[in-house]
Amino acid sequence: MRTAAPLLPVLALAIALAGCGRPSGPPASSASPTSPDDPRFLPLAAYDMSDEDVRTVGRARWTLAKDCMVRLGFGSLKDLDVDPVPAWPRRPAGTGVVQFALYASDDLRYGVQDPGQAARYGYQAARAEHERRYPQKDWTLSEYLALTGEFVQEDPKSVHGHRIPRRGCLGEADRAIHGTNPQDRKDPVLSLETKSLELGRQVPAWKAADRAWSACMRKAGHRYASPRDAEIGDDRQRQELEERLNGSSRDPGEPSALEKRTASADARCKQQTGYVRIVHAIDVRMQNQLVARNRETLEAQRRWNEDATRAAGEILEDRS
């Protein structure tokens, strides 16, 4: 289950770091939802890693990466805490690269739904959840390069006299667990989850739900055609940019009062119009169709996940 997973871009190019930038956050319940009436239920989730398996793979991955870092001469990382696993490393500021992070969450697949949560986090609940669950560590540039192997311009490819492995120590760990780097292969679950939304949004009942939600938002003083438009919020972002240019002291990493108001109205309108119930039912139907058409590929993905979880468990057991 993917919850609060970040997609981290390097420079102006956004890249999804499968298996390294998508650790799952805690599910809303300890048990996986099994009823199609539960808005957290998604048929494709049966072919994805469980929350506990992702945690096992993450711990094994960082355990191997830590060993690799010590081998490369970073002895101070010998006692690095890997439970909870650290967040995906960020390149140090001021080193010639601008990074942004986009976060996705299965719990927010249809956008914000809880007015109280929206009033606190705006449209950034996925980011807040990820930051709570995965502690961010400040890395030196040498450490960052050795961990990720994400080189730009004249970055050194060696450290302490040792060649940095392809994709860094984290990439080396991935290959030990999965046999290959996950970001080098297509994830059919993620692809079909995206396809399901694309197909669902073309269904007349989904479009009608968007229109009902939009009418509710207009009454609240917000003009958006769909929840996706509200979340992107080009007009809101322009207003927030103007505020910053005019000397606003607001932390740009925190949601503005306008974003919070918009998100709260968004969530209330979803509740008032029954939006999530309608679109979730369509999404489930689309996913069932996609599963039926892609069962062989999905079963292969499930086996690949199971093999990785088994390998990760053996790595952790060997070091216990």
Residue, then its C-alpha position, 0 to 999 in steps of 0.5 A: m500500500r502506498t501512503a505518503a510516498p514522495l516523488l523526488p526530482v533532480l534539477a528540473l526533471a522529476i523522477a519517481l524513485a520506485g522502491c526508494g522514494r515510495p516507502s509506505g506510511p501507516p495505513a488507517s487501520s492495521a488490517s487491509p480493507t477487504s470491503p469494496d464499500d471501504p474507500r481505502f479498498l483497491p483491487l490492485a493493492a492485492y498485488d502491491m507490497s503490504d505495509e509490513d513488507v515495505r518496512t521489512v524491505g526498507r530496513a534491509r535496504w538501509t542495513l545494507a546501505k549502511d554497511c556499504m557506507v562504512r566500507l566506503g570510509f564513512g565509519s561514523l555511520k556504523d551506528l546509523d539507526v535504520d528503524p524507522v528507516p531514514a527519508w530518501p536523502r536530500r542533496p545539501a543546499g547550495t550545491g548547484v541543484v534545486q530539488f522539489a518533492l511531490y508526495a502521493s498517498d493512497d489515503l488521498r487518492y481522491g483528494v482531501q476528505d477530512p475538513g479538520q485535516a485540511a484545515r491543518y495541512g491544506y493539501q500537504a497532508a501526505r508530506a506531513e505524514h511522510e515527514r512524521r514517519y521517515p526522519q530526515k537526516d542532513w547529509t554532507l555532499s560526499e555522503y549524499l553522493a555515496l548513498t544515491g549515486e545521483f551525480v550532476q556536473e563535476d560531482p566526484k565519482s569516488v570517495h575516500g579512494h573508493r569508487i561509488p557503486r552504481r546508484g550509490c550504496l542504496g542502489e547496491a542494496d536494492r540490487a542485493i534485495h531485488g536482483t535489480n534496481p526497482q526504478d529500472r523496471k516498470d511497476p505494473v501496479l503503479s501504472l494500472e492505478t494511474k490508468s484506472l483514474e484516467l479511465g474513471r474520470q471519463v465515466p459520466a457518473w464521475k464527471a457528474a460528481d465533479r460538477a456537483w462538487s464544483a457547484c458546492m465549491r462555488k457556493a463557498g467562494h471557490r471556482y474549480a471544475s474538479p478537485r484536481d484543479a483545486e489541489i493544483g490551485d494555479d490562481r491560489q499559487r499566484q496569490e501566494l507568490e504575490e504575497r511572498l514577493n510583497g515581503s510576506s514572512r510566511d514559511p513557503g514550506e507551510p500551507s497558507a491560510l488561503e490553501k487551508r481554507t480552500a482545502s477545508a471547503d474542498a473536503r466539506c463539499k466532498q462530504q456534502t455531495g457524496y463525492v468519494r463514495i461515487v468515484h471510489a465505486i467507479d475506480v474499483r470497477m475500473q481496477n477490477q477490469l484492469v486486473a482481469r486484463n493484466r492478471e499474468t503481469l500482476e501475478a509476476q509483480r506479486r511474486w517479485n515483491e514476495d521474493a524481495t520480502r523474503a530476501a530482505g527478511e533473510i538479510l535482517e535475520d543474518r544480522s540479528 
